[in-house]
């Protein structure tokens, strides 16, 4: 039995919820360390410096973004493959669902920022 795709609006809503915490963390960090505006980071410093956040942050930040990205790509993309005699052909169609595409772009951007930060921070 083939899998049915969930409603795109519901997937977009779940994706937006998963983007909230990483978006807040990255925004607060950029405001503080790049622009010197400390109010948001200082307001959340108790949460950011807690042991629970330290333990949960990889799953919460990176895992949540990866799930949001995967769910929304699944909701808008349609992949079809055909095998010919000498070669295979494939086709990818993307539905124009603005909310899902915004979640895809946001999660890809936040993943890039966080992974870039991890690479730079751990390379030194």
C-alpha positions, 0 to 999 in steps of 0.5 A: 500500500503506497504512503499518502502524503500528509496535508502540506499546510499541516507539515508547514505548521509542524516545520514552523514550530520546529524552526522556532527554537533554532531560529531564536537561538541563532537570532539571539547569538547573531545579535549579541556576537555580531551586532553587539545587541545583548538584550535577547541573548541576556534574556535567554541566558538562563536557558542557554547556559542550563545543563538541560539545554546543553544536553538537548541542544544538538537534537533540538537544534540540528535534529529539529531542523533536519526533520523540518527540512525532510518533512517539507521536502517530502510534502512538496517534492514528487520524484519519479524514476523509470528504467529504460533499456540502456538508461534510466530517466528521472523527474522531480516535480516541486509543488508551489506551496509557499509555506512549505518552501519558506520552511525548507529555505529557513531550515536549510539556512539555519542548518548551514549557519549552525553547521558552519559555526560547528566547523569553524569553532571545532577547527581551531 
